[in-house]
Amino acid sequence: MVQSELFEDTGSVVVCLLTTQETGAPLLRIAVEPGAVSGLASPSYIAIEKITTIRRDRVGQVLGRLTDDELVALTRSLAVFLGFG
């Protein structure tokens, strides 16, 4: 989920999809390491170009969290992709 908690009362959330497929464009795929923090079993990538909105009632349980470094990389890539930076 890449949406601020300030909008938690809305009926939808903005997400970036996860994939195990790396791409040759590192700004489009943010690496997320498997482990207890991320909750992932294998190396995965946040697909920056796959940003979408889904209904909040379709969101399941929290899998894990990003590290501070992963969060910074995600924020920077989203800013560039969306034309904000």
C-alpha positions as CSV (number, residue, x, y, z in Angstrom):
1,M,0.0,0.0,0.0
2,V,1.5,3.3,-1.0
3,Q,-1.3,5.6,0.4
4,S,-1.0,7.9,3.3
5,E,-2.8,6.9,6.5
6,L,-4.4,10.4,6.4
7,F,-6.8,8.8,3.9
8,E,-7.7,5.7,5.8
9,D,-11.5,6.5,5.7
10,T,-11.7,6.3,2.0
11,G,-13.2,3.2,0.3
12,S,-10.1,2.5,-1.7
13,V,-6.4,2.2,-1.4
14,V,-3.5,2.9,-3.8
15,V,-1.1,0.0,-4.1
16,C,2.0,-1.1,-6.2
17,L,2.0,-4.8,-7.2
18,L,4.7,-7.1,-6.2
19,T,6.5,-9.5,-8.6
20,T,9.5,-11.9,-8.5
21,Q,10.5,-10.7,-12.0
22,E,13.4,-8.3,-12.1
23,T,13.6,-5.8,-15.0
24,G,16.5,-4.0,-16.7
25,A,15.0,-0.7,-15.4
26,P,15.9,-0.4,-11.7
27,L,13.7,2.7,-11.2
28,L,10.7,0.5,-12.1
29,R,11.5,-2.3,-9.8
30,I,12.4,-1.8,-6.1
31,A,14.1,-4.9,-4.6
32,V,12.5,-6.2,-1.4
33,E,14.5,-8.8,0.5
34,P,12.8,-11.9,1.9
35,G,12.6,-12.3,5.7
36,A,10.7,-11.6,8.9
37,V,10.5,-7.8,8.3
38,S,9.1,-8.0,4.7
39,G,7.1,-11.2,5.4
40,L,8.2,-12.5,2.0
41,A,9.6,-16.0,1.3
42,S,11.6,-15.1,-1.8
43,P,13.3,-12.0,-3.3
44,S,10.6,-9.7,-4.7
45,Y,10.3,-6.4,-6.4
46,I,7.8,-3.6,-6.1
47,A,6.5,-2.8,-9.6
48,I,6.5,1.0,-9.7
49,E,4.8,1.0,-13.1
50,K,1.9,-1.2,-11.8
51,I,0.4,1.4,-9.4
52,T,-3.3,0.9,-9.1
53,T,-6.3,1.5,-6.8
54,I,-8.3,-1.3,-5.2
55,R,-11.3,-1.4,-2.9
56,R,-10.3,-1.4,0.7
57,D,-12.4,-4.5,1.5
58,R,-10.1,-6.5,-0.9
59,V,-7.1,-5.8,1.2
60,G,-6.0,-8.8,3.3
61,Q,-3.7,-9.0,6.3
62,V,-0.4,-7.1,6.5
63,L,2.5,-9.3,5.1
64,G,5.3,-7.2,6.4
65,R,7.0,-3.8,6.2
66,L,9.7,-2.2,4.1
67,T,13.0,-1.3,5.5
68,D,13.9,2.4,5.7
69,D,16.2,2.1,2.7
70,E,13.5,0.3,0.7
71,L,10.9,3.0,1.6
72,V,13.3,5.8,0.5
73,A,13.9,3.9,-2.8
74,L,10.1,3.5,-3.3
75,T,9.3,7.1,-2.5
76,R,12.0,8.4,-4.9
77,S,11.0,6.0,-7.7
78,L,7.3,6.9,-7.4
79,A,8.2,10.6,-7.4
80,V,10.1,10.2,-10.7
81,F,7.5,7.9,-12.3
82,L,4.7,10.2,-11.5
83,G,6.6,13.3,-12.5
84,F,7.0,14.9,-9.1
85,G,10.7,14.9,-8.9
